[in-house]
Amino acid sequence: MLCFLPTDVIQYRNFFAFAIVFWALSNFLLSNKKGGDFWYALSVLIATTIHTSCLFYLLMILAKHKLSKSAFIVFMVLKIVKIRI
């Protein structure tokens, strides 16, 4: 199989993109600031330019509004460790 990018480069991209998502999650989505959902979505879209797998984390906005606080935290932890619900 031909690989144009070494595995290390892909891992760095994934790390930097997820770091942006995690920062946005803790600063905007979990806090009840006004406009937090917008800033979280914008941060995830910026992270998506680095690695497209971050697009999945836009579902956290829906989970925040549809689930209770404790269920949302459990959902967030499960998604961070990549366990499928």
For each residue, the residues with C-beta under 8 A, 3 or more apart:
1:
2:
3: 6 7
4:
5: 9 10
6: 3 9 10
7: 3 10 11
8: 11 12
9: 5 6 12 13
10: 5 6 7 13 14
11: 7 8 14 15
12: 8 9 15 16
13: 9 10 16 17 50 51
14: 10 11 17 18 51 53
15: 11 12 18 19
16: 12 13 19 20 50 51
17: 13 14 20 21 47 48 50 51 53 54
18: 14 15 21 22 47 51 54
19: 15 16 22 23
20: 16 17 23 24 43 44 46 47 50 54
21: 17 18 24 25 43 44 47 54 57
22: 18 19 25 26 80
23: 19 20 26 27 43
24: 20 21 27 28 29 39 40 43 44 47
25: 21 22 28 29 30 40 57 60 76
26: 22 23 29 30 31
27: 23 24 30 31 39
28: 24 25 31 33 36 37 39 40 43
29: 24 25 26 36 37 40 60 61 64
30: 25 26 27
31: 26 27 28 36
32: 36
33: 28 36 39
34:
35: 38 39
36: 28 29 31 32 33 39 40
37: 28 29 40 41 61 64
38: 35 41 42
39: 24 27 28 33 35 36 42 43
40: 24 25 28 29 36 37 43 44 60 61
41: 37 38 44 45 58 61
42: 38 39 45 46
43: 20 21 23 24 28 39 40 46 47
44: 20 21 24 40 41 47 48 54 55 57 58
45: 41 42 48 49
46: 20 42 43 49 50
47: 17 18 20 21 24 43 44 50 51 54 57
48: 17 44 45 51 52 54 55
49: 45 46
50: 13 16 17 20 46 47 54
51: 13 14 16 17 18 47 48 54
52: 48 55
53: 14 17 56
54: 17 18 20 21 44 47 48 50 51 57
55: 44 48 52 58
56: 53 59 79
57: 21 25 44 47 54 60 79
58: 41 44 55 61 62
59: 56 62 63
60: 25 29 40 57 63 64 75 76 79
61: 29 37 40 41 58 64 65
62: 58 59 65 66
63: 59 60 66 67 72 75 76
64: 29 37 60 61 67 72
65: 61 62
66: 62 63
67: 63 64 71 72 75
68: 71 72
69: 72 73
70: 73 74
71: 67 68 74 75
72: 63 64 67 68 69 75 76
73: 69 70 76 77
74: 70 71 77 78
75: 60 63 67 71 72 78 79 85
76: 25 60 63 72 73 79 80
77: 73 74 80 81
78: 74 75 81 83 85
79: 56 57 60 75 76 82 83
80: 22 76 77
81: 77 78
82: 79
83: 78 79
84:
85: 75 78
